[in-house]
Amino acid sequence: MPIMEAGLFAILVGMAFIFMMISFKFGALFKLFSTILFFALAVILFAEYDIAFTSVTTSGTTTIEDIRFIIDSSNGLNMMLAWIFVGLGVFNGALFFIEMIPR
């Protein structure tokens, strides 16, 4: 299965939640960013990407690749997280459209 770096995944999750929290104070544009990020994370997980830390160590002619899985696509956890991200994306999208309706 394809692997996505856990560091990038954590940054995207953090940005999505930070944008969601900021949007309650500063406006609708952050809700839109949060919605896009949550849906992007859901698509990544629905595509059955493994989330893992990888490191490559080279000494002389020997190369050792170490992979530590955080979210493995074989145990079904990624689908549960993907649906949670879809729910958060729908929630933020609905709040965005409600905020855009003129009163």
N, CA, C and O atoms as a GROMACS GRO file, in nm:
protein
  412
    1MET      N    1   0.083  -0.119   0.000
    1MET     CA    2   0.000   0.000   0.000
    1MET      C    3   0.087   0.125   0.000
    1MET      O    4   0.198   0.124   0.053
    2PRO      N    5   0.036   0.231  -0.059
    2PRO     CA    6   0.111   0.357  -0.057
    2PRO      C    7   0.121   0.413   0.085
    2PRO      O    8   0.032   0.390   0.168
    3ILE      N    9   0.226   0.484   0.112
    3ILE     CA   10   0.251   0.537   0.246
    3ILE      C   11   0.255   0.689   0.241
    3ILE      O   12   0.319   0.748   0.154
    4MET      N   13   0.186   0.751   0.336
    4MET     CA   14   0.195   0.895   0.355
    4MET      C   15   0.271   0.919   0.484
    4MET      O   16   0.248   0.850   0.584
    5GLU      N   17   0.360   1.016   0.484
    5GLU     CA   18   0.438   1.046   0.603
    5GLU      C   19   0.348   1.095   0.716
    5GLU      O   20   0.260   1.178   0.694
    6ALA      N   21   0.370   1.043   0.835
    6ALA     CA   22   0.288   1.077   0.950
    6ALA      C   23   0.305   1.223   0.990
    6ALA      O   24   0.212   1.284   1.041
    7GLY      N   25   0.422   1.279   0.966
    7GLY     CA   26   0.445   1.419   1.000
    7GLY      C   27   0.356   1.512   0.918
    7GLY      O   28   0.296   1.605   0.972
    8LEU      N   29   0.349   1.488   0.788
    8LEU     CA   30   0.263   1.568   0.701
    8LEU      C   31   0.117   1.548   0.738
    8LEU      O   32   0.039   1.644   0.741
    9PHE      N   33   0.079   1.424   0.767
    9PHE     CA   34  -0.058   1.396   0.806
    9PHE      C   35  -0.092   1.471   0.935
    9PHE      O   36  -0.201   1.528   0.945
   10ALA      N   37  -0.003   1.472   1.032
   10ALA     CA   38  -0.027   1.542   1.159
   10ALA      C   39  -0.037   1.693   1.137
   10ALA      O   40  -0.120   1.759   1.200
   11ILE      N   41   0.046   1.748   1.048
   11ILE     CA   42   0.038   1.891   1.018
   11ILE      C   43  -0.097   1.925   0.955
   11ILE      O   44  -0.158   2.026   0.991
   12LEU      N   45  -0.144   1.843   0.861
   12LEU     CA   46  -0.273   1.869   0.797
   12LEU      C   47  -0.388   1.858   0.895
   12LEU      O   48  -0.480   1.940   0.892
   13VAL      N   49  -0.384   1.757   0.983
   13VAL     CA   50  -0.489   1.743   1.084
   13VAL      C   51  -0.486   1.863   1.179
   13VAL      O   52  -0.590   1.919   1.212
   14GLY      N   53  -0.367   1.902   1.222
   14GLY     CA   54  -0.354   2.017   1.310
   14GLY      C   55  -0.405   2.145   1.246
   14GLY      O   56  -0.476   2.224   1.310
   15MET      N   57  -0.370   2.166   1.119
   15MET     CA   58  -0.418   2.286   1.049
   15MET      C   59  -0.570   2.286   1.036
   15MET      O   60  -0.634   2.389   1.054
   16ALA      N   61  -0.628   2.169   1.007
   16ALA     CA   62  -0.774   2.162   0.993
   16ALA      C   63  -0.843   2.197   1.124
   16ALA      O   64  -0.941   2.272   1.124
   17PHE      N   65  -0.793   2.144   1.235
   17PHE     CA   66  -0.855   2.174   1.364
   17PHE      C   67  -0.829   2.318   1.407
   17PHE      O   68  -0.917   2.382   1.465
   18ILE      N   69  -0.710   2.371   1.380
   18ILE     CA   70  -0.681   2.511   1.415
   18ILE      C   71  -0.769   2.605   1.334
   18ILE      O   72  -0.824   2.701   1.388
   19PHE      N   73  -0.783   2.578   1.204
   19PHE     CA   74  -0.872   2.661   1.122
   19PHE      C   75  -1.016   2.652   1.171
   19PHE      O   76  -1.088   2.752   1.171
   20MET      N   77  -1.059   2.533   1.214
   20MET     CA   78  -1.194   2.519   1.265
   20MET      C   79  -1.212   2.603   1.391
   20MET      O   80  -1.314   2.671   1.406
   21MET      N   81  -1.116   2.600   1.482
   21MET     CA   82  -1.128   2.677   1.605
   21MET      C   83  -1.120   2.827   1.578
   21MET      O   84  -1.194   2.905   1.639
   22ILE      N   85  -1.032   2.868   1.488
   22ILE     CA   86  -1.019   3.010   1.455
   22ILE      C   87  -1.147   3.061   1.388
   22ILE      O   88  -1.184   3.177   1.406
   23SER      N   89  -1.213   2.976   1.311
   23SER     CA   90  -1.331   3.019   1.235
   23SER      C   91  -1.446   3.061   1.324
   23SER      O   92  -1.530   3.141   1.282
   24PHE      N   93  -1.454   3.010   1.446
   24PHE     CA   94  -1.563   3.050   1.534
   24PHE      C   95  -1.544   3.194   1.582
   24PHE      O   96  -1.641   3.258   1.623
   25LYS      N   97  -1.422   3.244   1.577
   25LYS     CA   98  -1.393   3.380   1.623
   25LYS      C   99  -1.378   3.478   1.507
   25LYS      O  100  -1.424   3.592   1.516
   26PHE      N  101  -1.313   3.436   1.397
   26PHE     CA  102  -1.272   3.531   1.295
   26PHE      C  103  -1.345   3.522   1.162
   26PHE      O  104  -1.326   3.612   1.079
   27GLY      N  105  -1.426   3.423   1.136
   27GLY     CA  106  -1.502   3.431   1.012
   27GLY      C  107  -1.508   3.305   0.929
   27GLY      O  108  -1.452   3.201   0.963
   28ALA      N  109  -1.578   3.320   0.818
   28ALA     CA  110  -1.618   3.208   0.736
   28ALA      C  111  -1.506   3.152   0.649
   28ALA      O  112  -1.510   3.034   0.614
   29LEU      N  113  -1.409   3.232   0.615
   29LEU     CA  114  -1.304   3.182   0.526
   29LEU      C  115  -1.228   3.067   0.591
   29LEU      O  116  -1.190   2.972   0.522
   30PHE      N  117  -1.206   3.074   0.720
   30PHE     CA  118  -1.138   2.965   0.789
   30PHE      C  119  -1.224   2.838   0.794
   30PHE      O  120  -1.170   2.727   0.794
   31LYS      N  121  -1.356   2.853   0.796
   31LYS     CA  122  -1.445   2.736   0.788
   31LYS      C  123  -1.428   2.666   0.654
   31LYS      O  124  -1.428   2.543   0.646
   32LEU      N  125  -1.414   2.745   0.549
   32LEU     CA  126  -1.395   2.687   0.416
   32LEU      C  127  -1.263   2.612   0.407
   32LEU      O  128  -1.258   2.501   0.354
   33PHE      N  129  -1.155   2.673   0.458
   33PHE     CA  130  -1.025   2.604   0.460
   33PHE      C  131  -1.033   2.474   0.539
   33PHE      O  132  -0.980   2.372   0.496
   34SER      N  133  -1.099   2.479   0.653
   34SER     CA  134  -1.112   2.361   0.738
   34SER      C  135  -1.192   2.252   0.666
   34SER      O  136  -1.156   2.134   0.673
   35THR      N  137  -1.297   2.290   0.598
   35THR     CA  138  -1.378   2.193   0.523
   35THR      C  139  -1.294   2.125   0.416
   35THR      O  140  -1.299   2.002   0.402
   36ILE      N  141  -1.219   2.203   0.341
   36ILE     CA  142  -1.135   2.147   0.234
   36ILE      C  143  -1.032   2.052   0.292
   36ILE      O  144  -1.010   1.944   0.236
   37LEU      N  145  -0.968   2.090   0.401
   37LEU     CA  146  -0.866   2.003   0.462
   37LEU      C  147  -0.927   1.874   0.515
   37LEU      O  148  -0.869   1.767   0.497
   38PHE      N  149  -1.042   1.882   0.581
   38PHE     CA  150  -1.104   1.760   0.634
   38PHE      C  151  -1.143   1.665   0.521
   38PHE      O  152  -1.124   1.544   0.533
   39PHE      N  153  -1.197   1.718   0.412
   39PHE     CA  154  -1.232   1.632   0.299
   39PHE      C  155  -1.108   1.574   0.232
   39PHE      O  156  -1.110   1.459   0.188
   40ALA      N  157  -1.000   1.651   0.224
   40ALA     CA  158  -0.876   1.599   0.167
   40ALA      C  159  -0.820   1.486   0.253
   40ALA      O  160  -0.774   1.384   0.200
   41LEU      N  161  -0.824   1.502   0.384
   41LEU     CA  162  -0.778   1.396   0.474
   41LEU      C  163  -0.864   1.271   0.460
   41LEU      O  164  -0.814   1.159   0.464
   42ALA      N  165  -0.994   1.290   0.444
   42ALA     CA  166  -1.084   1.176   0.426
   42ALA      C  167  -1.053   1.102   0.296
   42ALA      O  168  -1.054   0.979   0.293
   43VAL      N  169  -1.027   1.175   0.190
   43VAL     CA  170  -0.994   1.112   0.062
   43VAL      C  171  -0.865   1.032   0.073
   43VAL      O  172  -0.855   0.922   0.020
   44ILE      N  173  -0.767   1.087   0.143
   44ILE     CA  174  -0.640   1.015   0.163
   44ILE      C  175  -0.664   0.884   0.235
   44ILE      O  176  -0.609   0.780   0.197
   45LEU      N  177  -0.746   0.887   0.338
   45LEU     CA  178  -0.772   0.764   0.414
   45LEU      C  179  -0.862   0.668   0.338
   45LEU      O  180  -0.845   0.546   0.349
   46PHE      N  181  -0.959   0.719   0.262
   46PHE     CA  182  -1.043   0.630   0.181
   46PHE      C  183  -0.962   0.561   0.072
   46PHE      O  184  -0.997   0.451   0.029
   47ALA      N  185  -0.854   0.625   0.027
   47ALA     CA  186  -0.768   0.566  -0.076
   47ALA      C  187  -0.675   0.459  -0.017
   47ALA      O  188  -0.589   0.406  -0.088
   48GLU      N  189  -0.692   0.430   0.110
   48GLU     CA  190  -0.618   0.326   0.182
   48GLU      C  191  -0.468   0.352   0.186
   48GLU      O  192  -0.386   0.261   0.169
   49TYR      N  193  -0.434   0.477   0.207
   49TYR     CA  194  -0.293   0.510   0.232
   49TYR      C  195  -0.260   0.469   0.375
   49TYR      O  196  -0.341   0.488   0.466
   50ASP      N  197  -0.141   0.414   0.395
   50ASP     CA  198  -0.091   0.387   0.529
   50ASP      C  199  -0.023   0.513   0.578
   50ASP      O  200   0.050   0.578   0.504
   51ILE      N  201  -0.045   0.547   0.704
   51ILE     CA  202   0.020   0.663   0.765
   51ILE      C  203   0.133   0.608   0.850
   51ILE      O  204   0.109   0.530   0.942
   52ALA      N  205   0.257   0.648   0.818
   52ALA     CA  206   0.371   0.588   0.885
   52ALA      C  207   0.489   0.685   0.891
   52ALA      O  208   0.501   0.776   0.809
   53PHE      N  209   0.573   0.663   0.990
   53PHE     CA  210   0.702   0.730   0.997
   53PHE      C  211   0.804   0.642   0.926
   53PHE      O  212   0.809   0.521   0.950
   54THR      N  213   0.882   0.699   0.839
   54THR     CA  214   0.986   0.622   0.770
   54THR      C  215   1.121   0.686   0.795
   54THR      O  216   1.133   0.809   0.804
   55SER      N  217   1.222   0.602   0.805
   55SER     CA  218   1.359   0.653   0.815
   55SER      C  219   1.451   0.557   0.741
   55SER      O  220   1.432   0.435   0.742
   56VAL      N  221   1.549   0.614   0.677
   56VAL     CA  222   1.646   0.535   0.602
   56VAL      C  223   1.784   0.562   0.660
   56VAL      O  224   1.827   0.677   0.670
   57THR      N  225   1.852   0.456   0.698
   57THR     CA  226   1.987   0.467   0.754
   57THR      C  227   2.083   0.397   0.660
   57THR      O  228   2.062   0.282   0.621
   58THR      N  229   2.189   0.468   0.624
   58THR     CA  230   2.289   0.411   0.535
   58THR      C  231   2.423   0.412   0.606
   58THR      O  232   2.469   0.515   0.655
   59SER      N  233   2.487   0.295   0.610
   59SER     CA  234   2.623   0.287   0.664
   59SER      C  235   2.705   0.202   0.566
   59SER      O  236   2.687   0.081   0.558
   60GLY      N  237   2.792   0.268   0.496
   60GLY     CA  238   2.871   0.196   0.396
   60GLY      C  239   2.785   0.152   0.280
   60GLY      O  240   2.725   0.234   0.211
   61THR      N  241   2.780   0.021   0.259
   61THR     CA  242   2.699  -0.032   0.150
   61THR      C  243   2.565  -0.085   0.198
   61THR      O  244   2.485  -0.133   0.118
   62THR      N  245   2.539  -0.077   0.327
   62THR     CA  246   2.414  -0.130   0.385
   62THR      C  247   2.314  -0.017   0.402
   62THR      O  248   2.346   0.088   0.458
   63THR      N  249   2.193  -0.039   0.355
   63THR     CA  250   2.084   0.057   0.371
   63THR      C  251   1.972  -0.011   0.448
   63THR      O  252   1.924  -0.118   0.410
   64ILE      N  253   1.930   0.052   0.558
   64ILE     CA  254   1.822  -0.001   0.640
   64ILE      C  255   1.705   0.097   0.636
   64ILE      O  256   1.721   0.214   0.669
   65GLU      N  257   1.590   0.047   0.596
   65GLU     CA  258   1.469   0.130   0.593
   65GLU      C  259   1.378   0.085   0.707
   65GLU      O  260   1.339  -0.031   0.715
   66ASP      N  261   1.345   0.179   0.794
   66ASP     CA  262   1.260   0.150   0.910
   66ASP      C  263   1.126   0.219   0.889
   66ASP      O  264   1.120   0.340   0.868
   67ILE      N  265   1.017   0.142   0.895
   67ILE     CA  266   0.882   0.196   0.877
   67ILE      C  267   0.802   0.164   1.003
   67ILE      O  268   0.788   0.048   1.041
   68ARG      N  269   0.750   0.269   1.067
   68ARG     CA  270   0.665   0.252   1.185
   68ARG      C  271   0.526   0.303   1.151
   68ARG      O  272   0.503   0.423   1.134
   69PHE      N  273   0.432   0.209   1.142
   69PHE     CA  274   0.297   0.242   1.100
   69PHE      C  275   0.219   0.306   1.215
   69PHE      O  276   0.221   0.257   1.328
   70ILE      N  277   0.152   0.415   1.184
   70ILE     CA  278   0.063   0.481   1.278
   70ILE      C  279  -0.082   0.438   1.249
   70ILE      O  280  -0.155   0.398   1.339
   71ILE      N  281  -0.121   0.448   1.124
   71ILE     CA  282  -0.253   0.404   1.079
   71ILE      C  283  -0.230   0.305   0.966
   71ILE      O  284  -0.183   0.343   0.859
   72ASP      N  285  -0.263   0.180   0.990
   72ASP     CA  286  -0.245   0.075   0.891
   72ASP      C  287  -0.379   0.048   0.823
   72ASP      O  288  -0.481   0.036   0.890
   73SER      N  289  -0.379   0.040   0.692
   73SER     CA  290  -0.504   0.022   0.619
   73SER      C  291  -0.562  -0.119   0.633
   73SER      O  292  -0.675  -0.143   0.591
   74SER      N  293  -0.487  -0.211   0.689
   74SER     CA  294  -0.537  -0.349   0.698
   74SER      C  295  -0.630  -0.372   0.818
   74SER      O  296  -0.702  -0.471   0.820
   75ASN      N  297  -0.630  -0.283   0.917
   75ASN     CA  298  -0.712  -0.308   1.035
   75ASN      C  299  -0.845  -0.233   1.037
   75ASN      O  300  -0.922  -0.250   1.132
   76GLY      N  301  -0.875  -0.151   0.938
   76GLY     CA  302  -1.003  -0.082   0.930
   76GLY      C  303  -1.009   0.050   1.004
   76GLY      O  304  -1.110   0.120   0.996
   77LEU      N  305  -0.905   0.085   1.078
   77LEU     CA  306  -0.905   0.212   1.151
   77LEU      C  307  -0.910   0.330   1.056
   77LEU      O  308  -0.969   0.433   1.088
   78ASN      N  309  -0.846   0.317   0.941
   78ASN     CA  310  -0.844   0.429   0.847
   78ASN      C  311  -0.984   0.463   0.796
   78ASN      O  312  -1.014   0.580   0.774
   79MET      N  313  -1.070   0.363   0.776
   79MET     CA  314  -1.206   0.391   0.729
   79MET      C  315  -1.288   0.463   0.836
   79MET      O  316  -1.366   0.553   0.804
   80MET      N  317  -1.270   0.424   0.962
   80MET     CA  318  -1.341   0.491   1.070
   80MET      C  319  -1.296   0.637   1.079
   80MET      O  320  -1.379   0.727   1.093
   81LEU      N  321  -1.166   0.661   1.073
   81LEU     CA  322  -1.115   0.798   1.076
   81LEU      C  323  -1.159   0.878   0.954
   81LEU      O  324  -1.188   0.997   0.964
   82ALA      N  325  -1.165   0.812   0.839
   82ALA     CA  326  -1.209   0.881   0.718
   82ALA      C  327  -1.352   0.930   0.733
   82ALA      O  328  -1.384   1.042   0.694
   83TRP      N  329  -1.440   0.846   0.789
   83TRP     CA  330  -1.579   0.888   0.809
   83TRP      C  331  -1.590   0.998   0.913
   83TRP      O  332  -1.677   1.085   0.903
   84ILE      N  333  -1.504   0.997   1.014
   84ILE     CA  334  -1.502   1.106   1.111
   84ILE      C  335  -1.461   1.236   1.042
   84ILE      O  336  -1.521   1.341   1.067
   85PHE      N  337  -1.360   1.230   0.956
   85PHE     CA  338  -1.318   1.349   0.882
   85PHE      C  339  -1.426   1.398   0.787
   85PHE      O  340  -1.443   1.518   0.769
   86VAL      N  341  -1.500   1.305   0.724
   86VAL     CA  342  -1.612   1.345   0.638
   86VAL      C  343  -1.717   1.417   0.721
   86VAL      O  344  -1.770   1.520   0.678
   87GLY      N  345  -1.748   1.365   0.838
   87GLY     CA  346  -1.846   1.429   0.926
   87GLY      C  347  -1.802   1.569   0.968
   87GLY      O  348  -1.882   1.662   0.968
   88LEU      N  349  -1.675   1.583   1.004
   88LEU     CA  350  -1.624   1.716   1.040
   88LEU      C  351  -1.626   1.811   0.920
   88LEU      O  352  -1.654   1.930   0.936
   89GLY      N  353  -1.597   1.758   0.801
   89GLY     CA  354  -1.603   1.840   0.680
   89GLY      C  355  -1.745   1.886   0.650
   89GLY      O  356  -1.766   2.001   0.613
   90VAL      N  357  -1.842   1.796   0.664
   90VAL     CA  358  -1.982   1.832   0.641
   90VAL      C  359  -2.027   1.935   0.744
   90VAL      O  360  -2.097   2.031   0.711
   91PHE      N  361  -1.987   1.914   0.870
   91PHE     CA  362  -2.023   2.008   0.978
   91PHE      C  363  -1.969   2.148   0.947
   91PHE      O  364  -2.044   2.245   0.955
   92ASN      N  365  -1.841   2.157   0.912
   92ASN     CA  366  -1.783   2.288   0.882
   92ASN      C  367  -1.841   2.348   0.755
   92ASN      O  368  -1.860   2.469   0.747
   93GLY      N  369  -1.868   2.264   0.656
   93GLY     CA  370  -1.929   2.314   0.533
   93GLY      C  371  -2.069   2.369   0.558
   93GLY      O  372  -2.106   2.473   0.502
   94ALA      N  373  -2.146   2.300   0.641
   94ALA     CA  374  -2.281   2.348   0.674
   94ALA      C  375  -2.273   2.480   0.750
   94ALA      O  376  -2.350   2.573   0.723
   95LEU      N  377  -2.180   2.489   0.845
   95LEU     CA  378  -2.164   2.615   0.917
   95LEU      C  379  -2.121   2.729   0.825
   95LEU      O  380  -2.163   2.843   0.841
   96PHE      N  381  -2.037   2.696   0.727
   96PHE     CA  382  -1.994   2.797   0.629
   96PHE      C  383  -2.113   2.849   0.551
   96PHE      O  384  -2.130   2.970   0.536
   97PHE      N  385  -2.197   2.758   0.499
   97PHE     CA  386  -2.311   2.802   0.418
   97PHE      C  387  -2.416   2.873   0.502
   97PHE      O  388  -2.481   2.966   0.454
   98ILE      N  389  -2.434   2.831   0.627
   98ILE     CA  390  -2.529   2.901   0.716
   98ILE      C  391  -2.480   3.043   0.742
   98ILE      O  392  -2.559   3.137   0.747
   99GLU      N  393  -2.349   3.058   0.758
   99GLU     CA  394  -2.293   3.191   0.783
   99GLU      C  395  -2.302   3.280   0.659
   99GLU      O  396  -2.307   3.402   0.673
  100MET      N  397  -2.304   3.222   0.540
  100MET     CA  398  -2.308   3.299   0.418
  100MET      C  399  -2.449   3.343   0.380
  100MET      O  400  -2.466   3.431   0.296
  101ILE      N  401  -2.551   3.284   0.442
  101ILE     CA  402  -2.690   3.323   0.411
  101ILE      C  403  -2.716   3.462   0.468
  101ILE      O  404  -2.696   3.484   0.588
  102PRO      N  405  -2.760   3.555   0.384
  102PRO     CA  406  -2.788   3.690   0.437
  102PRO      C  407  -2.909   3.688   0.530
  102PRO      O  408  -3.005   3.615   0.509
  103ARG      N  409  -2.900   3.772   0.631
  103ARG     CA  410  -3.012   3.777   0.730
  103ARG      C  411  -3.100   3.895   0.707
  103ARG      O  412  -3.197   3.915   0.779
   0.00000   0.00000   0.00000
